[in-house]
Amino acid sequence: MPVDDSRISGFYALDANERRKIISERTGISADDMTPWSNPDSMDVDTADRMIENVVGRYSLPVGIGMNFLVNGMPRLIPFCVEESSIVAAASNIAKRAHSCGGFNTEMDPPRMIGQLQILDIENIPNAIAAIESEKNDIIRRCNDIESTMIRLGGGCKDIQCRTLETASQTMLIVHLIVDTRDAMGANAVNTMAERAAPWFESITGGRVLLRILSNLATERLARARVRISPEAISSKGDAEEGRRIIHDIVLAYEFADADPWRAATHNKGIMNAVSAIGVACGQDWRAIEAGAHAYAALSGRYRSMTKWWIDQDGWINGSIEIPLAVGTVGGASKVHPVARLNLRLADVEGSQDLASLMVCAGLAQNLGAMRALATKGIQAGHMRLHLRNMVISAGANGDEIDTVADAVRNHGGAITQSLVDTMLAKYRQT
C-alpha cells in the first residue's frame, strides 16, 4: 500500500526490530511477511540452485531504506541493497532537502528494448535496406504472431530500423527490432524474437545473419528525473547566503565531471551507487543497467556526466538525469527471490516504469549528496563516520565493544584510521 509520508524522524537511531515495526505500521506489511528481511534462509539452497549453476551457498547483503523521497508528488520508501556505508544516508539526506521544495519529477519512455541482428556478406546494402523497408509491416506482423502475454498486453515488435556499420573487414548491415516488453526487462523475449526473425532477414537481404541478441544500450527506454532545491534547503542551517555558495561550488564540481572522463568515472559511479543498489534490492540485472548507463554517458563520443546541474534565475540549483533503464517486475529474480518480492512491495512498485522512476530519482539524489559533500567538508568525513562501525568490527570487536569503541574513536578527533581503531579497541580491552 502507498505510504502517507516517507519522512520518519529518528529512524536511523532505532535498531532493526524497531525499524521493521514502524515500516509495518506505515505500509501494512505484517511482521510475518517481513521474515525475508530477518531470515537469511528465506531463499533456500534449492531455490538458489535453480537460479544459477554450480551452487554451493548464498551471500547476504544489507537492505536499507531510502527515506524522505517525494516522487511525482507521492511519498515513497525505497529499498537499497548494498555493502557501502553512506549511500543510503546521502540519498535520504538530499531527498529530505528536496522534499520541502517539491521533491522529484520523472518522465519515462515506453518500455521498448532493442534486438540487434548482424547481417553480413550483402552484395548491395542499399537494396537490402530498401527490401527490408518494403517488408517491414509484414515482418512486424510475423514477429508478433505468437502466443505471448507480453503481446496480449499491448507489447511486441513495434518498429524495425536499419543502419550500416563500417568495420575492419566489411560494411555490415545492422537491423534493430524495437520491442515493447511491457513490465518485463525483456531480454529473453527480445532474444527469442531476434532469433526467430533471423531467417526472414537472410531471405530478404541475401546475407548471413551472425549475431542476434539484445542490446543493453536501451536508448528507446530512457528514464528521466529532475529536481529543484532552494539555497536555504541546500545549506546546513537554512542560511540562504551559505546555500548560494554551496550551490555555486556544486555546479563547478559538476562542470569538472562533465569535462573530464577521469572525474566523470567516479562521479557516475556515485550515481550508480544508488541506481544499482535499488536494482539489486529488487532483483534486477544491475550489470545490464550499469553497462547501458555508462555506454549512454559516452554516446556523444566523449564520456561525460550522467547528470546535469545548473542555477536558475531564482538562484535555486536544478538537476536532471537521463539514462537507459531496462528493468522488470515480471519474471526473473524479481519474482523468485523472496527479499526482492518484499522490497518491491515495500516500495509499492506498480510496474517497470514506476521502478525505473524510483531508481533515477535516487541516482540524482545520490549524485547531489556526493557533490555537496565534496564541495563542503569533503567526502571522507561523513563516509568514514558511517563506515566506522565496519572498521571496529573488522578490528575484532563484538557485542557492546562495537559502539563503545566507535564512540571513543569519534571523540578522539582527527582522522579516522584503522590504526586508530585498533589502538582504541586494545585500550578498551585493557580497562
N, C-alpha and C positions, 0 to 999 in steps of 0.2 A: 504494500500500500504506500502511497506518497506520504512523505513526512511534512508536518506543518512548518517546521523550522530546522534548518541544517546547522544552526548555531547551538552548541551545548556547552555552557560555561563550565570551566574546570574539568573538562573531560579528560585532559591529559594527565591530571593528577590522581585519577582513580585507578584502581587495579583492574585487571582484565575482567574479573567476575562482575564488578560494579558497572563497567562499561557495557558488558553484554546485557545487564539488567535494564539499563537506560535505553539501549538500542531496541530491546524487546518492547519497552513501553512506547517508544516513538514510532516503530514500524509495524507492530503487531506480530512480529516473528516470535514464536514461542521459544522457551528455553530448550525444549526437546529438538526443535528444528535447528537450533544453533549448535547442536552437537558436532557437526563437521569442523567448526572453528576450534573446538577444545579437544577433540579426539583425533590424534594422528592416525588412528586406524580406520577413520571414516572411509578412506579409499583403501580397500583391502588389496592384498597382493594379486588375487585373481583378476580384479578389475585392472590393475596396473599391467598385468601380463597380457591383457587383451588390447592395451593401448599401444605398446611398443614391443620390440623384440628383446630377447635375452635378459628379461627382467630378473634382478636379484633383490630389489627392495624399493623403497620410496624415499623421497627427500622433502623435508618440510621447510617452508619459508614463512616469516611473519605476515599476517594480514592486519593492516591498519586501516583506519577510516579517515578519508579526507573530509574535513568539516567545513561548514560555513558557505558552501557553494550555492549560488543562486544562478540557475541556468535557464535562460528564456523565461525569466520571471518565476520559476519554480525552485523551491529549496530541494537540494539533492545531497545525499550522503554517498560518497564514492569510495569503493574498496581499492586499496593498494596492496599488492603482494610484492615485496622487495626486501633485500637484505641490508640496504644502505641507510644509515641514520640521516635525519634532517629532511628527507624528501617529503614525507607526509606533513611534517611541521611547516616547511616552507610553502608548500602549495596551500595548506589550510590558512596560513597567515595572510597570504595575498588574497585568498578568497574572502576572508573577513574584511579586508580593506576595500575590496571591490563590492562587497555586499551593500554597503552604505551608499554606493554610487550607482546602483542598478544592476550589479552583477555582470554576468557574461551572456552574450548573444551568439547564436550559432546559425550556420546555414550549411545544409548537406546536399551534395549532388545525389541523383538517383544511384542505387547500389549496382552500378554496372562495372563488370570486370572485362579484361582484355585477354582473349585467347589468341596466341600467335601461331601462324603456320609459315614455315620457312620453305619457299618453293625455289628449287634450283634447276639449272640446265634448261632454261627457257630461251628459245631462239629469238623471239620478238616480245619483249616485255610490254611495250605499249599496247600491242594487240591482245596480250594476255589480260592486261588490266581492263581493256575495253570489253573483252569477253566476260570477265567476272562481273563488271558493272551491268551488263545486259542480262545476266542470270541472277543478279543479287536477290531479287524478291523471291525467286524460286528456291534459292539456296537457304534463305532465311526460313521459308516455309518448311522445307525439309528438315532443317536443324530442329525446328520446334515440333515436328510431327512425331512425338514420342509421349508416352505416359509419364508425366512428371508433375509432382506437387508444385515445384517452382513455376512451371509454365502455367499450370492451372490457376495459380495465384497472380498471374499477370507478368511473370518473368519470362526468360528465354532470350534467344538471339534477337537483337533489335537493329543491328546495322553491320555492315561489312566495309572495312576500309583497306585500301591498298597503299603500300609505299615501297619505293626501291631503296636498296641499301648497297653501297659500294664497299666491297671487302677486298682483301688482299688477293683472292683468287678469282672472283667474278662478281657481277652485279646480281643481287638476289632480289626476288620479289617477296615481300613480307605482307601477309594478309592478317588483319586484325578482325576477329569476331568480337563484337560488342555484345555482352551477355548480361542481362539484368538477373541478378541472383537472389533478389528479394532479401530475406533476412539471413541467408546463408553467406558465409565468406565466399564460397563458390568455387574453390579450387577443383574439387572433384567433378562438379558439374561442367565447368568450362573445359577441363582436360578431356572429359568424355566426349563433349560436343566437338572439340577440335579434332580428335582422332576419328570421329565418325565422319566429319566433313572432308578429311584429307583426300580420299579417293575422288570425290567430286571435283576438287580443285585440280587434281592431277589430270582428270579427263578434260576439264575446261581449258587448261593452260598448256597441256602437253609437257609440263615439267614434272619434277620429282619432289614430293614433299618429304623433307627430312624431319625437322623438329616440329612438334605440335604440342604446345604447352602454354599454360597460363603465364602472364606477366605479373610480377609483383609491383611493377610501377603502374599503379592503378590511377592513371590520370583522368579516367572517366568517373572516378569515385572519390572526389575531393571533399574533405571536411574543413570547415572554416569556423573560426571563433574570433570574437573581438571583445575588448574591454576598455573602459574609460574610467580613470581614477583621479580624484582631485589632489592638489598639493597637500591639503590638510590630512586626507586619508593615507597618503603615502608616507607622511612624516612619522616620526616616532612618538611625538607628543601632541599631534594635532596642530602643529605650527606651520602656517602657510609658507613663510619665508624658508624654513628648513626644507619643506616639501618641494619648493621650486628648485632649490639647489640639488636635492636628490634626483628629481626628475631630469634636470639638465645633465647630470653625470650618468644617469641610466641611459639616456639617448646616446651619449658619447660612447658608452660601453657597447651598445647595440651597433653603432656605426663601425666600431672596431671589428666585431664579429662578422658583419656583413661584407667587409672589405678584405678580410684576412682568413684564409682557409684554416690556418693553424688554430686561430682563436675560434673560428666557426665550429670546428670539430668538437671542442669542449662545450661551447655554447649550446650546440644542438644535442649533445649527449645529455645535458641537463634537461632539455625539453623531453627527451625520450625517457628520462628517469621516471617521469610521471606517466607518459603515454604507455610505455611498455609495462610498468608496474600494474596498471589497470588491465592491460591485455593479459598478463599472467594471472591476475586475480580472477578474471572472467573467462579463462580457458581459451584464449585466442592464440593464433600463431604469431607471436610477437617478433619472431625473426623475419617473417614476411613484412610486418609493419615497419620494422627498423629498416629493412632493405629499401622498401618503397619510399619512405620519408627521406632518407639520405640521398637516394637517387634523384628525387624530386628537387632537393635542395641544390643539386648540381645541374639541373636541366638547362639552365641558361648557358652552360659551358664553363661555369666557374662555381665552385662550391661556396654556398652563401648561408646566411642565417635563415632558419625556417620561419622566423617571426619578423614582424616589422614594428618599430616603435617610433612615435613622433609626439610632438607637443602641439595641441590645438590652440585656437585663438584665446581660449579662456585660461590657458596655462595648465590644462589637465594633460596627463600622459595618456596616450592612446596606444593600444597594442592590437595586433591581429596575427593570426596564424592560418596557413593553408597548407595542408599535407594530404596525400592519399591515405585513406584509412579503410582497408578491407577487413571488416570484422563480421562476425556472425553470431546469431543467438539460436540457431537451429543446427543440430548435428555437431559432431566433433566433441572436444573435451568440455565445451560449454554445457553439454547435456549428459556427459558421462561422469565428470568429476564432481563429487558432492560439494566440495568447497566452492567450485566455480558456480554451481547452481545456486548455492546460498548467497554468494556475492552478487549475482545478478538480481536476486530477489531483494537483497538489501538496497541496491541502487534503484530498484523499481524500474528496471530497464524494459522498455516496451518493444524493442526491436533493434536491428543492427544500426540504423541511423541514430537512434537515441543513444546507444552505447558509444558510437563514434563521437557524438556531441559532447559527452562527458569527458572523453579522452582528450579532445583538443582543448577544452576549457582547462583541464588540469595541466596540460602541457604548457599553455600560455601562462597560467599562474606560476608554475614551477620556474619558467624562464624569467619572469619578472622578479620572483623571490631571489633567485640566484644573482641577477644583476643588481638588485637593491643591496644585497649583502656585499657584493664586490665593490659597489660604489660608495659604501659607507664604512663599515668596520672591517671588511674583508670576509672571505668565505669561511675561514677556519674557526673563527671564534664561536659561531653558532654550531657549526658542524661538529667541532671537537667536543663542545659541551654535551651535545646529544649522543655523540659516539663514546663518551667517557665510560658509560656502564659496560659497553662491549670490551673496552680496554681493561677494565678492572676484572671482568670475568676471564679474559684471556691471560691475565696475570695469575690466575688460580683462585680468585676469591669465590666464595659461595655463601649462600644464605644472607644473614644480616651484614656480613662483611661488605657486600657489593655496594649498598647505598652509603654505608658509613665511610668507606674508603673514597667513594666518588665525591661525597661532600667534602672530605678532607682535601682532596686534590683541588676542587673548585675554590675552597677557602684559602688555599696556599697562594693563589695568584700566579701570574706569569704564564708561560707557555705550558700547555698540557701535552706531556710526552709519555711514552710507555715507560721510560726510565723513572720518571717521577711517580707514576702509578705503582711500579714495582717497589719503589722505596717506601711509599706511604703504606702499602699493604704489609711490608715487613715490619714497619714501626707499629702498626696497629696490632699485629700478632705478638709483638714483644710486650705490649702493655697488659 
